């Protein structure tokens, strides 16, 4: 029995806002409830509603920039930077910039639509 798993077929989450979400590990792909790892590309002028998720979320920016409004503070991350946002924190994610933003998102426990609490 192998003690590793190589993901070659991530789950492409259906979206209506042009954002690419490829979940490599998590509830949708590997039924792992402890962690989710996703590769994402947020298009120009993309944004999500505010949310208060029941999981920690780590974001690592590969290219472009991403804006976070955490509680009442605006933060902009650029390529090579990362952030951890603790569970039960009100946050909004967006890309108001002129280039797409490519990044990796890791959630612990795994991302779950029932636990994201979007406004």
N, C-alpha and C positions, 0 to 999 in steps of 0.2 A: 504494500500500500504506500503510495506517495505521500510525503509529508509536506507537499506544496501544491499550489494550484495557480496556473498561469491563465489569466483572463484574456481571451482573444475575441470575445463577443460581448462587449458591454451592452447594457440595456440603454437604448436611446429613449429618453423620457419625452413623450409627446408634449409639445408646447405650441402656443398660439402667438407668441411674442418674438419669434425669431431667435430665441436663445437655444444654443446647443447644450444638452445635458447628456453626458455619457456616464452612466453609473457603472463602475468597474466592480465594486464590492458593496454590498448592502442588502436591504430587504428585497428589492426588485430583482437582483441578479443572483445572489448567493444565499439569500434568506438569512443573512447575518444581521442580527438585531443590535449588536454591540457597536458596529462602526459602519460608516458608509464612506466611500471614496469615489469622487466624481471629477471628470474633466469637463470643463465648461467654457463656452465662448459666449460672452454677452455682446450683442450687437450695439452699434452706435444708437444712442437715445433710448436704450432699454432701461426699464425700472420695474421693481416689484412693489407691492403695497407693504406698509409696515407689518411686522410680525413679531411675535414673542415666543420663540421656539423652546421646547422642553429638552433641548440638547445643546451641547457645546458645539460651536462651529469654528473650524480653522480654515483660513483661506490663504493660499500662496499664489501670488500674481506672477504669471509667466511672461505676459506681454500686455502692453496697454496700461490703462489705469481703471480703477474701480472706486466708486464713492460709497461710503458707509455713513449713514446717520444713526448713531448709537445714542439712545435716549435723546438728548438735545445737541449732541456734538457731531459736527461734520468732519469726517476723516477721509483722506484720499490716499490710496496705496498705489504704488507703481511697481513695475517689474522688479523682481528680486526681493520684494517685501512680503511679509506675512502678518497675520493677525489671528488672535483667538478671541472669540466673543462667547462669553459664558451663557449658559442656559438661563432662560427666564429674563433675558435682556431684550428690550424693545429695539428693533433695528430695521432699517430699510437699506436695500442694496440697489445700486443703479450704475449706469454708465452714461453720463451726460457728455462724454468726450467725443472727439472726432475720429477715433479708431476703435475697433473691437477690442475687448478685453478677454484674454485667455487666462484661465486660472484653474487651480485644483482646490476642491472643497472637501473637507473631511469632517464628518459629524460623529460625535459620540454622546449617547448611543446613536444608532443609525438614523438618518433622515426618515421621517414618517410624516406624511401629509396630515394625519390626524393629530400630530403634536406640534405643528408649525404655527398655528393660531394666527393666520393672516387677517388683517383688518379689512 
